[in-house]
Amino acid sequence: MEDGKLTVRAVERALDILLCFTEAEDLSLTEISARVGLHKSTVHRLLASLEGKGFIIRHPATERYRLGFRIWELSANLTHSDDPAVILLPELERLRDQLGETVSLYVRDGLERVRVQAVQSNQAIRRVAPIGARLPLYVGASSKVLVAFADPAEQQALLADPAWPPASDPAAYEQQLAEVRSLGYATSVEEREPGAAAVSVPVFDRAEKLVAALAVSGPSNRLTVELMKEHAPLLMDAARRMGKMLR
């Protein structure tokens, strides 16, 4: 049994190392060791195993590590006909061309939201939205949508989670969620990032189950509150079309 525990622990550590590369293209042994909180010798052994399997590549001249080609082999099988990020991409592009701003698709994962798809605005000054980014679920337009339209039991579990930051005014936050449900959309202005604004709507599948949050974001001096209100019906129309495309 002890061997099993050790094996699981090693796997978790190896995965933690791979996850370091969600925020950086290449890293040194020292940088990886600091990020995962392990001794360099332990990290070096794990990197050697990952390198041997093709998940990590080490540059001999710089002694820096990056993801290997085996990662791409795995990701090739992630894209399939049931993946909303793939199915809905044409609609995201259509909405981007219509509104001229960056369009993103988010799903909830625990107490975070994950950007699973995005198309960037073509304007010189734009909101850059990297795919795979993980953001807190307690702030931002898309977060409000994912919480407001969640199943009531899931919503209560979220708000009761010890890791959920306590609201300065719980009643006001509940009222805000109720308003989002009533309007059918949520907005945010510089809530998470200075100079950024966003408007978001829910995407439901054919069974009326919440699948994702669709958002349009841009500089707050261009994407004003008034403009976001004008955009909201267009987002809701796009979300309805997307929902019909999902099982």
C-alpha positions in Angstrom: 0.0 0.0 0.0 2.9 2.3 0.8 4.3 1.8 -2.7 1.0 2.8 -4.2 0.9 6.1 -2.2 4.4 6.9 -3.3 3.5 6.2 -6.9 0.5 8.5 -6.7 2.7 11.2 -5.1 5.3 11.0 -7.8 2.6 11.3 -10.5 1.1 14.4 -8.8 4.6 16.0 -8.7 5.2 15.2 -12.3 1.8 16.7 -13.3 2.6 19.8 -11.1 5.8 20.2 -13.2 3.9 20.0 -16.5 1.4 22.5 -15.2 4.2 25.0 -14.7 4.3 25.4 -18.4 0.8 26.9 -18.6 2.4 30.2 -17.6 5.8 30.0 -19.3 7.2 28.7 -22.6 10.5 27.5 -21.0 11.9 27.3 -17.5 15.1 26.5 -15.8 15.5 23.8 -13.1 15.7 26.4 -10.4 12.5 28.1 -11.6 10.6 24.9 -11.8 11.9 23.9 -8.3 10.7 27.2 -6.9 7.2 26.9 -8.5 6.5 23.4 -7.3 8.2 23.7 -4.0 10.5 20.7 -4.3 14.2 20.2 -4.0 16.2 20.5 -7.3 17.4 16.9 -7.0 13.8 15.6 -6.9 12.7 17.9 -9.7 15.7 16.8 -11.8 14.8 13.2 -11.5 11.2 13.8 -12.4 12.2 16.0 -15.4 14.5 13.2 -16.6 11.5 10.7 -16.5 9.3 13.2 -18.4 12.1 13.9 -20.9 12.5 10.2 -21.5 8.8 9.8 -22.3 8.9 12.9 -24.6 6.7 15.2 -22.5 9.6 17.5 -21.7 12.5 18.7 -23.9 15.8 20.1 -22.4 17.8 22.5 -24.4 21.4 21.4 -23.9 22.9 24.9 -24.5 20.7 26.9 -22.1 19.7 24.0 -19.7 16.1 25.2 -20.0 13.1 23.0 -20.3 10.0 23.2 -22.5 7.1 21.0 -23.4 7.8 18.1 -25.7 6.0 16.9 -28.8 4.2 14.1 -26.9 2.0 16.8 -25.4 0.8 17.7 -28.9 0.1 14.1 -29.7 -2.2 14.0 -26.7 -3.9 17.3 -27.5 -4.6 16.1 -31.0 -7.1 13.6 -29.6 -8.7 16.2 -27.3 -10.3 18.0 -30.3 -13.3 16.0 -31.3 -16.9 16.5 -32.4 -18.3 16.9 -28.9 -15.8 19.6 -27.8 -17.7 22.9 -27.4 -14.5 24.9 -27.9 -14.2 23.4 -31.5 -17.9 23.3 -32.3 -18.5 26.9 -31.3 -15.4 28.5 -32.8 -17.1 29.7 -36.0 -19.8 31.5 -34.0 -17.1 33.2 -31.8 -15.4 34.4 -35.0 -18.7 35.6 -36.4 -19.4 37.6 -33.2 -15.8 39.0 -33.2 -16.3 40.3 -36.7 -19.6 41.7 -35.9 -18.6 43.6 -32.7 -14.9 44.2 -33.3 -13.8 43.0 -29.9 -12.2 39.9 -28.4 -14.6 37.1 -27.8 -14.0 34.3 -25.2 -15.7 31.1 -24.0 -15.3 30.1 -20.4 -16.3 27.0 -18.4 -16.3 26.5 -14.6 -13.7 24.3 -12.9 -14.1 24.3 -9.1 -13.6 27.9 -7.9 -12.1 29.0 -11.2 -13.2 29.7 -14.7 -11.1 28.5 -17.6 -10.9 30.1 -21.0 -11.4 27.2 -23.4 -11.6 29.2 -26.6 -11.0 32.8 -27.7 -10.7 34.9 -30.9 -8.7 38.1 -30.6 -9.9 41.5 -31.8 -8.3 42.8 -34.9 -8.0 46.3 -33.5 -4.5 47.7 -32.6 -5.5 48.2 -29.0 -7.3 45.1 -27.9 -7.9 42.7 -25.0 -5.6 39.7 -25.3 -7.2 36.5 -24.1 -4.9 33.5 -24.0 -6.6 30.1 -24.2 -6.2 28.0 -21.1 -6.0 30.9 -18.7 -7.5 30.2 -15.3 -9.3 33.1 -13.5 -11.0 33.4 -10.2 -14.7 32.7 -10.2 -15.7 35.4 -7.7 -14.9 38.4 -10.0 -15.7 39.4 -13.6 -18.6 39.3 -15.9 -18.2 35.6 -17.0 -17.7 34.6 -13.4 -21.0 36.2 -12.4 -22.8 34.3 -15.3 -21.3 31.0 -14.3 -22.3 31.4 -10.7 -25.7 33.1 -11.3 -26.9 30.4 -13.8 -25.4 27.4 -12.0 -27.6 24.7 -10.6 -29.0 26.1 -7.2 -27.3 23.3 -5.2 -24.0 23.9 -7.0 -24.3 27.6 -6.4 -24.9 27.2 -2.7 -22.0 24.8 -2.5 -19.7 27.3 -4.2 -20.7 30.2 -1.9 -20.4 27.9 1.2 -16.9 26.7 0.2 -14.3 27.7 2.8 -12.0 28.9 0.0 -14.6 31.2 -1.4 -13.7 34.8 -0.4 -16.4 36.2 1.9 -18.4 39.0 0.3 -18.3 42.3 2.0 -22.1 42.4 1.7 -23.5 38.9 1.1 -27.0 40.3 0.5 -25.8 42.7 -2.1 -23.9 39.9 -3.9 -27.0 37.7 -3.9 -29.0 40.7 -5.3 -26.3 41.1 -8.0 -26.7 37.4 -9.0 -30.5 37.8 -9.1 -30.1 40.8 -11.4 -27.8 38.9 -13.7 -30.4 36.1 -14.0 -33.2 38.7 -14.6 -31.3 40.6 -17.3 -29.8 37.5 -18.9 -26.3 39.0 -18.9 -23.5 40.4 -16.7 -21.1 43.2 -17.1 -17.8 44.2 -15.4 -15.7 47.3 -15.6 -12.1 47.1 -14.2 -13.2 44.5 -11.7 -10.3 42.2 -12.3 -8.0 44.1 -14.5 -7.5 47.9 -14.8 -8.7 49.4 -18.1 -10.6 46.3 -19.1 -14.4 45.7 -19.5 -16.5 42.8 -20.4 -20.1 41.6 -21.0 -21.1 38.0 -20.7 -24.1 35.7 -21.3 -24.8 32.0 -20.5 -24.7 29.3 -23.1 -27.2 26.5 -22.5 -27.3 23.2 -24.3 -30.6 21.7 -25.7 -31.4 20.3 -22.3 -31.2 23.8 -20.8 -28.0 22.9 -18.9 -25.4 25.6 -18.4 -22.4 24.7 -20.6 -20.3 27.9 -20.7 -20.2 31.7 -20.5 -19.7 33.6 -23.7 -18.0 37.0 -23.2 -16.9 40.0 -25.2 -14.1 42.1 -23.7 -12.1 45.1 -24.6 -10.6 48.4 -23.3 -13.0 50.1 -20.9 -12.7 53.4 -22.7 -14.0 51.8 -25.8 -16.3 49.1 -24.4 -18.5 51.4 -22.3 -21.4 50.3 -20.1 -23.8 51.8 -22.6 -22.2 49.9 -25.5 -22.2 46.7 -23.5 -25.9 47.0 -22.9 -26.3 47.4 -26.7 -24.1 44.3 -27.3 -26.0 42.1 -24.8 -28.9 41.1 -27.1 -26.4 40.2 -29.9 -24.5 38.0 -27.4 -27.7 36.4 -26.3 -28.7 35.6 -29.9 -25.2 34.1 -30.5 -25.5 32.1 -27.3 -28.9 30.7 -28.4 -27.4 29.6 -31.8 -24.5 28.0 -30.0 -26.8 26.1 -27.7 -28.6 24.6 -30.6 -25.3 23.3 -31.9 -24.6 21.4 -28.6 -26.1 18.1 -27.6 
